Amino acid sequence: MVGLIVASHGHLAKELINSSYLIFGKQEKVVAVAFEPAEDLQTLKDNYQTTLQAFSKTDQILFLCDLYGGNPMLAATAFVKQDPKRFAAIGGVNLALLLEAYALRESGATLAELTKQLVQIGQSAIATAEPEEDLWK
Protein backbone atom coordinates (compact mmCIF):
# COMPACT_ATOMS: atom_id res chain seq x y z
CA MET A 1 0.00 0.00 0.00
CA VAL A 2 1.31 3.43 -0.96
CA GLY A 3 2.07 5.63 2.04
CA LEU A 4 0.75 9.18 2.16
CA ILE A 5 2.44 12.26 3.59
CA VAL A 6 -0.05 15.12 3.67
CA ALA A 7 1.89 18.38 3.97
CA SER A 8 0.73 21.94 4.43
CA HIS A 9 1.48 25.42 5.63
CA GLY A 10 0.36 25.28 9.26
CA HIS A 11 -1.90 22.52 10.54
CA LEU A 12 -4.22 22.11 7.55
CA ALA A 13 -2.73 18.67 6.75
CA LYS A 14 -3.49 17.32 10.23
CA GLU A 15 -7.06 18.60 10.08
CA LEU A 16 -7.62 17.21 6.58
CA ILE A 17 -6.56 13.81 7.85
CA ASN A 18 -8.79 14.11 10.93
CA SER A 19 -11.76 15.07 8.76
CA SER A 20 -11.04 12.26 6.30
CA TYR A 21 -11.15 9.71 9.11
CA LEU A 22 -14.70 10.84 9.97
CA ILE A 23 -15.76 9.92 6.44
CA PHE A 24 -13.48 7.02 5.43
CA GLY A 25 -12.35 5.63 8.77
CA LYS A 26 -8.87 5.50 10.26
CA GLN A 27 -6.16 4.79 7.71
CA GLU A 28 -2.74 3.20 7.87
CA LYS A 29 0.39 4.84 6.50
CA VAL A 30 -0.95 8.41 6.51
CA VAL A 31 1.08 11.12 8.22
CA ALA A 32 0.69 14.89 8.43
CA VAL A 33 3.60 17.31 8.20
CA ALA A 34 3.14 20.98 9.09
CA PHE A 35 5.35 23.74 7.72
CA GLU A 36 5.58 26.35 10.45
CA PRO A 37 6.28 30.09 9.94
CA ALA A 38 9.71 30.00 11.64
CA GLU A 39 10.93 27.07 9.53
CA ASP A 40 12.92 27.12 6.31
CA LEU A 41 13.01 24.71 3.39
CA GLN A 42 15.86 22.66 4.86
CA THR A 43 13.98 22.21 8.13
CA LEU A 44 10.98 20.96 6.16
CA LYS A 45 13.15 18.48 4.25
CA ASP A 46 14.55 17.28 7.59
CA ASN A 47 10.99 16.90 8.92
CA TYR A 48 10.11 14.80 5.86
CA GLN A 49 13.18 12.64 6.45
CA THR A 50 12.11 12.08 10.06
CA THR A 51 8.53 11.35 8.98
CA LEU A 52 9.77 8.74 6.50
CA GLN A 53 10.97 6.67 9.45
CA ALA A 54 7.28 5.84 10.11
CA PHE A 55 7.25 3.91 6.82
CA SER A 56 9.12 0.87 5.60
CA LYS A 57 12.13 1.60 3.41
CA THR A 58 10.36 -0.30 0.63
CA ASP A 59 7.11 1.68 0.84
CA GLN A 60 6.30 3.98 -2.03
CA ILE A 61 5.30 7.43 -0.77
CA LEU A 62 2.99 10.04 -2.25
CA PHE A 63 3.32 13.57 -0.90
CA LEU A 64 -0.02 15.39 -1.04
CA CYS A 65 0.88 19.06 -0.61
CA ASP A 66 -1.38 22.05 -0.08
CA LEU A 67 -0.03 24.32 -2.83
CA TYR A 68 1.73 23.56 -6.07
CA GLY A 69 4.97 25.54 -5.85
CA GLY A 70 4.71 26.15 -2.10
CA ASN A 71 7.46 25.12 0.29
CA PRO A 72 5.86 21.77 1.22
CA MET A 73 5.80 20.89 -2.49
CA LEU A 74 9.32 22.23 -3.11
CA ALA A 75 10.70 20.11 -0.27
CA ALA A 76 8.83 17.02 -1.53
CA THR A 77 10.22 17.57 -5.02
CA ALA A 78 13.72 17.00 -3.66
CA PHE A 79 12.69 13.47 -2.66
CA VAL A 80 11.00 12.84 -6.00
CA LYS A 81 14.18 13.89 -7.85
CA GLN A 82 16.26 11.63 -5.61
CA ASP A 83 14.10 8.51 -6.17
CA PRO A 84 11.18 8.92 -8.62
CA LYS A 85 10.28 5.23 -8.36
CA ARG A 86 9.68 5.53 -4.64
CA PHE A 87 8.35 9.11 -4.32
CA ALA A 88 5.78 11.27 -6.08
CA ALA A 89 4.21 14.61 -5.16
CA ILE A 90 0.96 16.40 -5.98
CA GLY A 91 0.14 20.02 -5.15
CA GLY A 92 -3.40 21.11 -4.39
CA VAL A 93 -4.63 18.54 -1.86
CA ASN A 94 -8.13 18.88 -0.50
CA LEU A 95 -10.47 16.59 1.42
CA ALA A 96 -12.02 15.05 -1.70
CA LEU A 97 -8.60 14.24 -3.17
CA LEU A 98 -7.44 12.65 0.07
CA LEU A 99 -10.53 10.43 0.17
CA GLU A 100 -9.92 9.40 -3.44
CA ALA A 101 -6.32 8.55 -2.52
CA TYR A 102 -7.59 6.19 0.18
CA ALA A 103 -9.96 4.44 -2.22
CA LEU A 104 -7.33 4.09 -4.92
CA ARG A 105 -4.78 2.74 -2.45
CA GLU A 106 -7.24 0.07 -1.35
CA SER A 107 -7.72 -0.94 -4.97
CA GLY A 108 -4.01 -1.78 -5.13
CA ALA A 109 -3.01 1.08 -7.43
CA THR A 110 0.72 1.58 -7.87
CA LEU A 111 2.34 4.91 -7.06
CA ALA A 112 2.37 5.89 -10.74
CA GLU A 113 -1.28 4.89 -11.23
CA LEU A 114 -2.34 6.61 -8.02
CA THR A 115 -0.57 9.83 -8.95
CA LYS A 116 -1.96 9.93 -12.49
CA GLN A 117 -5.53 9.16 -11.42
CA LEU A 118 -5.49 11.66 -8.56
CA VAL A 119 -4.32 14.47 -10.83
CA GLN A 120 -7.10 13.65 -13.31
CA ILE A 121 -9.69 13.47 -10.52
CA GLY A 122 -8.45 16.69 -8.95
CA GLN A 123 -8.64 18.60 -12.21
CA SER A 124 -12.25 17.58 -12.77
CA ALA A 125 -13.53 17.58 -9.19
CA ILE A 126 -14.07 21.29 -8.66
CA ALA A 127 -17.42 22.49 -9.90
CA THR A 128 -20.09 25.04 -9.21
CA ALA A 129 -23.65 24.25 -8.13
CA GLU A 130 -26.20 25.23 -10.73
CA PRO A 131 -29.71 26.18 -9.55
CA GLU A 132 -31.42 23.66 -11.82
CA GLU A 133 -28.97 20.84 -11.10
CA ASP A 134 -29.66 17.92 -8.77
CA LEU A 135 -26.30 17.11 -7.15
CA TRP A 136 -27.36 13.57 -6.24
CA LYS A 137 -28.48 12.35 -9.68
N, C-alpha and C positions, 0 to 999 in steps of 0.2 A: 504494500500500500504506500502510495506517495505521501510523504510528510508535507505539512503545510506550516510555513512561517508567515503569519499575518503581521505586517509591519506598518506603523503609522507615526505621524507627528502626534505626540501626546498619547493619550490612552484610548484612542478610537479603536485600535486593533483588539485590545482586551474586551472592550464593550461589544464589538461586532461578534466576537467569539461567544461571549456570554449570551447575547441575543440569539445567535444561531443555535445554541444548545436548547433554548426554549422551544424551538421549532423542530429541530432535527434530532435532538438528543445529544448526550455527551459523545465526543469523538476522541479517538486516539490519534496521536501524532499530529497535534495542532497546538502551536505555541504562538503567543503574542510577543512582539517586541515593540517597545515604545522608544521613539526618538525624542529626547527631552531638549528643551531650549538651551541648556548649558553645554550640550554635547556637540562634538564635531563629527565629521565623516569617519575618521579613524576609530573613534569611540564606538560608533554604530557598527562598524565592521567587526570590532572586537566583541561587541554584544552578540552579533550573529554567530561568531565563532564559538562563543560560550553556549549559545542556544543550541547549536548543532550537536553538542554533547548529549542532548536529550534524545537524539536519534541514533540509529545504527549507522556505522560508517558505510554500509551498503545501501541505505535508504536513499531514494531519489527525493529531492526537496523542491517544492514550488514556493517561491516567495510571492505572496499576494500583498502588494504595496498600495498605500493610499493614493499616491499621485505619481503619474508617469513623469519622470524627470526630477522628482523630489529626492531628498537625501536618502530616505529608506530604499528607494528604487536604485539610486546611484550606488549605494553600498552593496545591494544585492547583485548588481551587474558585475561587480568585481568577482563574485563567486561563480557566476554564469560563465564569465570569460575564462576563469581558471579551470572549470570542469563542466562543459555544456551538456555532457551526458548525465551528470548527476543533478545539476541545478538548472532552474528556469525561473524567470521573474515576469510578473504581470503588474502593470500600474493601473490603478482605478478600481480597487476592490470596493465592493459594497456588500450588503447582507445577501442579496439575491445571488451574487456571484459566489460567495462563500458557500451557500447552500448547494449550488450547482456543483461546486468542487467536491463536496462530500458525496453527492450522488454519483458523480463520475468516478471517484476513487473506489466506491463500493462495487462499481461495475467492472473493476479491474483495469481501467484505462492506464496506459503507460504515461510517463511524464510528458512525452511529446504529444500524445493524443489529448491528454488533459489540458495542456497549455493551449493547443490549437482550438479545441472545442470551447474552452472558457472565453477565449478572445472573441470567437464568433458569437457566443451567447451574450457576452457583455456588450458587444456592438449593437445587438438587436434588442436588448432587454429594456432599454429606456424608451418610454412612450408617454404620450399625453392622454388623459381621459377625454373622450368626446361625449358630448351630452346625449347623443342618440345611441351610444355604444353600450352593450351589456358586457361588462368585464368577465363574467363567468360563463360565457357561451362556450 
